[in-house]
Each structure stands twice: as C-alpha cells, then as structure tokens.
Amino acid sequence: MKKILSLSLISALTLVLSTGCNSTSGDGLQVNTHDNEKVLHAIKNAGEKNGWKITEFQGNEVIAEKTDDGDTISSSIKFQDGYIEFSNDAAASDLSSDIEETLENSSSQH
C-alpha cells in the first residue's frame, strides 16, 4: 500500500511539473516519422523491454515510471511532429535509445 501511495504521489507530481512548464532540460529526440500512433507504439514497446510502466496521459503524452533498486524514477514523454521530448532525459536515457531503435527497425521493415 505504501508503494502504491508513493507511486501515485510521484505520478501526480510528475504530471503537475510536466504540464506546468514547457522548458526542457535536454534536446529531446528527433524521429523519422510524424505518425503519433507509431511513436506511441514504439514508446510502449521500448518501455516494456526496459521495465517501464507507460501510462497514456493525453493524445500525445505518456508518463513513464520505473522502480530500480527501490527507487522510483519517472519522466513524462511528449511526442508530436516527429519530435519526442522527455521531462527527465537522464533517467529515461535507456528508454530514449530503445524508442529510437524501435522506430528505426519499424521503418526499415516497410
């Protein structure tokens, strides 16, 4: 119960912080598709591969959460027009790399 409460609090805080400011701490990720459905699918697949829980928030934004050695990390991920923006680039670096790889693999298969 305590973990659920902690995760809920972290999720709410991440949500408030991500919607409260538009500036980013990093460069984000430019991808080779403008299809938000493909990007969302890639985010979900990459998240599953790395143990992230991906929760859809809006049509073009998700919350990614992961517990690692008892610590919970999270990042909101916005995607639009071929650009993906992370609220926490450092924590989501493995996820970012796998999203890019997933999108590259899906475009090379077509």
Protein Blocks (a to p, Z undefined) as FASTA:
>chain_A
ZZmmmmmmmmmmmmmmmmmpcbdfbebjadfbfbfklmmmmmmmmmmmnopacddfblmb
ccddddeehiacddddddeehiacdfblmlmmmmmmmmmmmmmmmmmmZZ
